[in-house]
């Protein structure tokens, strides 16, 4: 990655104005030749520093050998000859008090593995990508009307070696790619891979905003992992943290002896609960830093989307603060106007350059228009994300599923209220890492009752999630019934798959995910009432709900969920179309670990009014289950006679119409629709043999 000298002034100006979207191409370390000598040029922003120099293993960590020159705006530049890949370095920053601080490069592409904290020389120009088919597919297929079923993963604990050591990025690719593809997930979302010093932060206390963590290998190794997922038709989303950063001495914290990246006023600039600092979103140099970081992951690593962490903490000045601990904005309110402007600026730039990516907000309040276009900006405009986690749905469903089935009838709104606002944002339904830690219990252990009762409950609730409007996210281990809470230091309990019930539960998740992929009714109209219709939302005494999901062509699925342990034979649901309905998915299937109860033959509709419909189905609803019906044969509709009675149109009328159509072949041909454009298919898989408690600590290292 060469840095042309004649581009430096304009690049510096863009950086200082807050308009640089690729600041890493100018800042940091880059190969360059000066006076016929090959070396690396270094640039760093330290506006309060008295002096800055480059030190590393190449000069015995001597802070005097390679001084830097101050440019405009507090940017420092220096040249060091003869460096090579993997050489380690830091900046020696002399503060106004005379103290010398050894700082890692904020723009470094590679770093030492903890407990080491130095940056490493690394040129990113060498990797050859093989994911063109995926990138073309992504550009041609916006995610809004496509399936999105995300597998959330922590790379350090998904799977480990026999000695309980980390797998490399390349080893992870070997195991993860075929697994995710086989399980029917469309994307993986990785907890932060940005470099971080503290394992216990899960990656949410970042120090390297341009460096993939070296715990698992090199930047090229991480590119390989992303590339292999893409070649298998699996997208990649990263968690990205622009809300705060840790106070480790080598990092961004008081970089030149004074606040640079953070607010100077600790009432705005410190999260006491987390022991971290808040970015100063009003500083142009910080805006350039963060916007460039986001685009860097999307462009350099071909990432398909960023899930932006802790957005609520950015939006509110009083987030996590008591009265007197925060400063109102210029209008006397608690909104952080600078953060709002920054978020809108970030999303505007990203979607201008890459309209096909995802920007997903983890936003836990009722802030309006989070996933709406920016428009005119300010508090009246949208924040500009295109997806938002539905934390309200998540909290309601977590409360409901923990209840004894007897008490669920008194909390029925927990499974229905989400439809009151389901289409106000482009929602993702998250069952994430935050819900399986800190004594909250694993997904399966949230279910009441014995182990034999937990497994069918998991199947029913997951099917409810898959059929509820919105995109989907599931944390690793939930798909095979991990009993233990997730812990970042240990691998998932893969040995559980040696037990039949866990293996069958995994088979259920695989089958449910494949069913979801195969049915556009479940994802094509996720963000509109056109894709959803209640059948019955108020049968609280039976702990049941039923509804329709529809696609753009009008195809319809009828979903019925029974969250009680009672077998409901003869259960009546109204349907809009007369016909024979086949149960095409049943969580009580024996292959999934169920008992095989339910309707095994098509159920014919009857003209018995129910749920506001003229006709209805009388079905068998197994206990603690979800079933999905499809009309596989339509009956002719009834019509009213002149005397007010009702009859059915006879088939002879249809035959007569068919004869008339045959008599006019030219007219019929003229009415045919033009051929639809062939849809670009995703590349097929290749065959192959509350935030963590620790995150709220300082994250300092001795």
Secondary structure by P-SEA (a helix, b strand, c coil): ccccccaaaaaaaaaaacccccccccccbbbbbcccbbbbbbbbbbcccccccccccccccccccbbbbbccccbbbbccccccccbbbbbbccccccccccccccccccccccccbbbbbbbccccccccaaaaaaaaacccccbbbbbbbbcccccccccccccccaaaaaaccaaaaaaacccbbbbccccccccccccccccccccccccccccaaaaaaaaaaaaaacbbbbbbbbccccccccccccccccccccccccccccccccccccccccccaaaaaaaaaaaaaaacccccccccccaaaaaaccccccccccccccccccccaaaaaaaaaaaaaaaaaacccccccccccccccccccccccccccccccccbbbaaaaaaaaaaaaaccccccccccccccccccccccccccccccccccccccccccccccccaaaaaaaaaaaaaaaaaccccccccccccccccccccccccccccccccaaaaaaaaaaaaaaaaaaaccccccccccccccccccccccccccccbbbbccccbbbbbbbbcccccccbbbbbbccccbbbbccccccccccccccccccbbbbcccccccccccccccccccbbbbbccccccbbbbbccccbbbbbcaaaaaaaaaaaaacaaaaaaaccccccccccccccccccccccccccccccc
